[in-house]
Amino acid sequence: MERTDLPMLTRPIRWSAATAAFQIEGARHADGRGRCIWDDWVDTEGKVIDGSTADPGPDSYHRWAEDVALAAGLGLDRYRFSLSWVRVMPDGRTVNPVGLDYYSRLVDALLEAGVTPFPTLYHWDLPVGFEAEGGWLSRDTAYRFAEYAGVVAEHLGDRVAHWYTVNEPAMTTLQGYGIGDLAPGRLMLFDALPTVHHQLLGHGLAARALRAAGAAEVGLANNHTRVLTALQTEADRAAADAYDVLHNRLFADPVLLGTYPDLSPFGALEMPVQGDDLEIISTAPDFYAINFYNPTTVGAPPADSPIPFDLLPTPGAPVTGFGPEWPILPDALRDLLLDFTARYRDVLPPLIISENGASFPEPDTAGPVDDADRIGYLDGHLRAVAEAIDGGADVAEYTVWSLLDNFEWADGYRQRFGLVHVDFADGTRTPKASYDWYRRVIAAHRGGQAR
């Protein structure tokens, strides 16, 4: 049953909602846009479960003004969106003024509406030419990314002061290069781990370019999970520790501590560190952003497994539209935030929840949606954030994924995360019950809180 009281935090934070370019813009062939690895993915038969191609999708490239109005209607402090690398630089190297103008109009409209733009430079849309040259396995991609950051900063830095660099490097490594169920679809297992270093190096180099252009806040957003141990056996604990290194510490330690954790559970491998790479990567971020959706239960692997852990269902937990793969356990977010606070206490900047949300089955056609399950999910996780703050976690911002129903990668249009329903047949936007709930949560916290 849905709670009637709103979750209340004991200190003011900022409120946000998020989208990503490939998932909402559509217009994949418009105005000089180039091809990214996700264009190749959706154009390959069988890669997307429902055969959808992300175009037109919500068609935000043409309907961006509606989305700005929806963000403003929530009362958001900030709107997190991403820039398409191949819309700005179609081949990754050559500037497309029309693409830059699109984002310039979006930024101006957000500012006029009183919503601070908080863009992400990279949300998985790597130019196909760079992937052909090695993608994130190549050190050169980090340098090309820094050049792209400089171009964007030059054109938008006079109005945009707050930036995310790279979104979810963990998922690019683990799913894109490790097991191949996201673009670019490589199956390399632990041979994919050099992509960690090159993404983090790209983050560090891009942060320097953004700060040189006057950015006030720069950080990256990573997917993190609370690792739960299936049974308290020595083998299960060792498996859980290994997975925590792979999913969490491998990405957080270099940024916050300037070092990589012990990688011996994954074989005799070394990260491709050169010169002052770790100094660049660990230049103090202005915030550390966490995308959180669900915990992960881990047990000891079968005897013939090539990996040192086994991912298991979380006993007794309700699930989202993804099923047992995405259990709902809000306390796991509280515990993750407190764990980060303890583990990185002396170096941890303010925390941002940069994505948090859930997908549930909903109708395809336009109309009212009473998404009580989503409200329950968000309510529980906001209460977990409140408990983490009371326990000492310095959480500065909370972001719902997503403002809109959108293209959910390999799952196409079968998973709906939005506060706003989108009829993909014609783009009609209809705020759901959760949109009004989140608007009321924000309004209830407004006293004394600056935008």
N, C-alpha and C positions, 0 to 999 in steps of 0.2 A: 504494500500500500504506500502511495506517495505521501511523504511528510508535508505537513502544511506550514511548518515553521521554516524559515530560511536559514541556511548555514551562515554564521556570523564569525568573522575573524576579530581577534583582539587588537590588531594593528592594521593600519591602512596599507593596501597594496594596489598595484595597477591592474587593470582588467583588459583582456585582449581576446581576439579570436583570429583564426588563421586559415589560410588557403595556400595553394602552390600553383605556379603558372601552368604546368602541363596538365594539371588536374581540372582547371577551371577555364582556361582561356579559349580553347578550341582554336579556330583560325590557323591551322597548322601550315597552310600554304599561302597565307596572306602577307602582303606588304614586305616581301623579301626575307621572311623568316627562313632559317636554315633547318637542317635535320639534326636531331639529337638521337641518342641511343634508344630513347623511348619511342621515337617515330619508327625506327627499325623494328622494335618489339611489337608494336600494335599492328604493323603492316605484315607481320609474319603469321600465317594461319595457325591457329591453335594456341597462341601464346596468351591470349586474353580469354577468360573462361566464357564470356558471353559474346565474343567477337566484336566488341565495341572498340572504337579507335580514338577516343577522347575528343572527337570532333563531330559536331559542334560542342557537345557537352553543355555546360552552363553558358558557353559563348561569352565569357566575361571580356574578351577582347573587344566586343561590340557593346556589351551591356554593363560595362564597368561602373557607370553612373548609378545604376540600380544597386550595385553591391556597396558602393560608398554610402548610399542612403541607408542601406540595411545595417552597416557598421555603425553609422551615426545614430540610428534608431535604438541600438542597444545601449548607447551611452559609453562606448568603448573609450578607454584611454589611448590604446594603440591597436592598429590593425597589422597583423603579420601576413605578408604576401611575399611571393618570390618573383624575381626577375628571370626571364628565360634567357640563358646565355646565347642561344641561337637566334633569338629575336633581336638581341642587341648586337651580336657579332655572328652572322650566319655561318661562317666557317670557323668561328672561334678566334679569328684574327682581325677581320675587316669590319669596321663599324657600320651599322645600318641606322642612319639618322631617324628613319620612320619608327623603328623599334624603340629607340630612346625617347622619342616624342610621346609614344604611348605611355610609357612609365612616368614621364614628366607630367602629363595631364592627370594621371591617377594620383600622383603625389600632391599636385596642386589642389585637386578636388578634396582629398582627405584633409589637408590643412585647412581649407575653407570650411569644411564640415566640423572642424574642431577635434579631429582624430589624428593622432601622431602616426605617421608612416613608419613601419618597422620592417624593412625588406630583408629578404634572404637572398644572397647572391647565387647560391647553388642549391637547388632542390632536385638533383638527380638528372638534369638535362645536359649531359655531356655531349659536345659536338661529335658527330660520327667520325669525322676525320681524325680527331684525337684518339678515339677508341681504336681506330685502325692502326694507329701508331703505338698502341700499348695501353691507352686509357690511363687509369690511375695506377697501373703497374709501372708507368713511366714517370720518372722524375720531372721530365719536361712539362708534363701536364700541370704540375704545381706552379711553374713559372708562367705558363699561359693563363692560368687562373688569376694570378696576381696582376697580369696585364689587363685582363677583363675588369678586375676590381678597380684598377686605376681609371679606366675609361668611364665606368659607372660613377665613380666618385667625382670625376671632373664635371660630369653633366648634372648630377643630382645632389652633390655634396653641399651645395649652397642652401638646400632645403631639407635634406635628410641628415640627421645627426646620429641615428641609432641603427645598427646593422647586425644581422646575423651573417656569418660567412658561409659555412658549410652545414647542410642539414643531414643529420643521421649518417655520419661516416660509418658507423657500425653496420647499418643495414646495407650500404653499398658494398662493404667488404664481405660480410657474412652471407647475404642473400644474392647480391649481384655478381660477385666473383667467387665466393666460396661454394655455394650449393646451386647457384644458377636459376633460382626461381623468380628473380627480378632482373631487369636489364643491367648489364649487357648479357647476362645469361651464361656466364662461364662456370665451369664445375672444376674448381681448383683446390678445394678444401684448404689446408693450411698454407699452401703455396700462394694463396691470395693475400697473405698478411702484409706484404710490402705496400699494398694499397692503403693500409692504415697510415703508414708514415707519409706517403705522398699527399694524402688528403689533409693530414694535420699540418704538413709543411705548407701546403696551399693556403690553409687557414691562416697560419702565421704570417706568410708573405702578404696575403690580402689585407690582414689587419693593419700591417704597416702602411700599406697604400691608403687605406681608409683614414687612418689617423693622420697621415700626412696631409690629407685634404680637409682636416678639421673635425672628423667624427668624434662625438662625445662618448659613445658607447659602442663597443665591438665585442662580440663573442661568437661562439658556435653553439649549435643545438644538436645534442646527441640523444639517441634512443637509449635509455637505461632501463633495467629491470631489477626487481628485487628477487634474488635467487633463494629459493626455498629448497631444503634438503628433504628428499623423499623419506628416508629413514635415517636414524642417527647411528648408522654404521660407519666405520672408518672409510670404507670404499665409497659410500654415498657422500660423505663429507669431502673427500678428495675430489670427487666428480663435481660437486657444487663449487668448490674453490676454483677448479679449472674453468668452469663456465663463467664464474664471476670475473676471472681474469680476462677471458675472451670477449665477453659482452660489455663489461663495465670498465675495468681498470686499464685495459689496453688502450682505451680512448681517453680516459680521464687523467691517468697518471702523467703522460707526457705533457699535457696542457697545464696541469696544476703543480706537478712536482719536477718536471723536466727530466723524467727518466721513464723507461719502459719497465713493466713488471717482469718477473721471471717467466719466460716462455718455454721452459723445458718440457712442460706437459704436452707440447705440440710438436716435439721433435727438435732436432739440432738445427735451429734456424736463428738468424740474426736479422734485425731490422736494418734497412739500407741507410743508416745514418752517416751523413758526411759533415765535416767541418762544424759550423755553429748551428746545425739544424735544430737541436734541442733547445738552444737558447732562443731561436726564432719562434719555435712552437710554444714555448712556455712563457713568452712575454705576457705579463699578467693580464688576463682578460678582465673586462669591466663587469662581467657577469658570467655565470656558468648556467647554461640552459639545458633543461632535462625534458625530453619527450617521454611521457609515461603512459602506458596503456594497461599493462597487466604484469603480474609476477610470473616467474618461470620455475617450475618444480623440476628438480634434477636428481637423477639417481645414477648409480654405477652402470657402466655400459655393458652390453653383452660381450662375451669373451672374444668374439671375432670382429668387434667394431673397430673402424679406423679412427674413431674419435674417443676422447677419454671421458665421455659423459653420455647420458641418455636423457632426453627431454620427455617428461611424463605429464599426464593430466594432474590438475590440482584437486585433490579430493574434497568433495563437498561444496565446491565453489560454483555459483551460477556463472553463466557464460553469455557472451555477446553473440551477434549474428555470425561470427566466425566459428562458433562452437568451442569445444574444449581447448582449442589452440589459444583462446583469449579468455581466461578466467577473470571474474570480477572479484577483486579483493582490495578494497580501498586502503585497508591498514598497511598494505604493502607499499603504497606511496609514502605514507607517514614514515615507515621504517626505513625506506630508501633515503628520504631526505635527512633523517636523523643519522643514518650511517654515513652519508656524505659529509655531514657537518662534523662528525667525530673523526672520520678518516683523514679529512683534509683541513682540519680546524685552523691551522696557522696560515693557510694560503687561500682558503676558499672565498671568492668574492660573493656578492649577493646572488642568490639562486633565482632563476626564472623557470616556471613550468611553461615550456614553450609549446607543448601540445598535450592535451588530455581529452579523451572523448571515446565514444563507442558507437558501433553500428548495430542496428536492429532491423528486422524485416519491416518494410513500409510500402505503401502503394506507389506505383509508378506514375499515376496520373495526378494532376494538380488538384489540390483540395486541402482542407484542414487535417493536421496530423496530431493526435494526442499521444505524444511519445513519452509516456510515463516512465518507460524503462530507461530512456536516456536521462531524464530528469533525476531518477534515482541514482544512476551511475555518477552523474556530475555532482549531485548533492553529497553522496558518500565520499567522493574524492576531495571535495572542498572541505568537508569536515576533517578529513585526514590531513589536509594542508594546515588547517587551523590547529590541530593537535601538534603537528610538527613545529609550527611557529611557537606554540606555547612551550615546546620542549627545547627551544633554542635554535631552530633552523631559521636562517635569514632569507625568507622567501619574499621577493620584491614584486612578483608579477605572476598572474595566472592566465593561461591561454586555453580556450576551448578549440579543439579540432572537431568540427570545422564550421566556419560560417555557413557554407553551402554544401549540399549534397554535391558530389563531384565524381570524377573518374578515379576509381580506387585501384589503380595499377593493374596487376594481373587479374584482379577480381572484377574489373570493368565497372559496370553500373549496378552490380548485385549487392554492394555494400553501401549503405547510406549513413554518413556521419553528421550530416548538417543540422544546424539550428534552423535552417531554412530549407524547405523541400524544393527540389528542382524537378520539373517535368522535362525530361530530356528530349521529348518529342518536339517541344516548342520553346523551351527555356523559361517557362513561367515559374516565378519564385513565389512561394507561399510560406511565411513564417510559421513554424511549428509551435506547439505548446512550450517546448524547451526554450525557444527564443524569448517568449514573454517571461518565462521563469528566470532566465539569465539576466534579462533587463531589470527585473525586480531585485535580484541579488545585487547587481551593481548599484542600483539606486539606493538600496538599504545601507550600503557602505560609503555613500558619497560624503557624509559629514566630515569635514576637515581634510579631505583627500584632494590633493592637487593633481591635475592632469599631467 
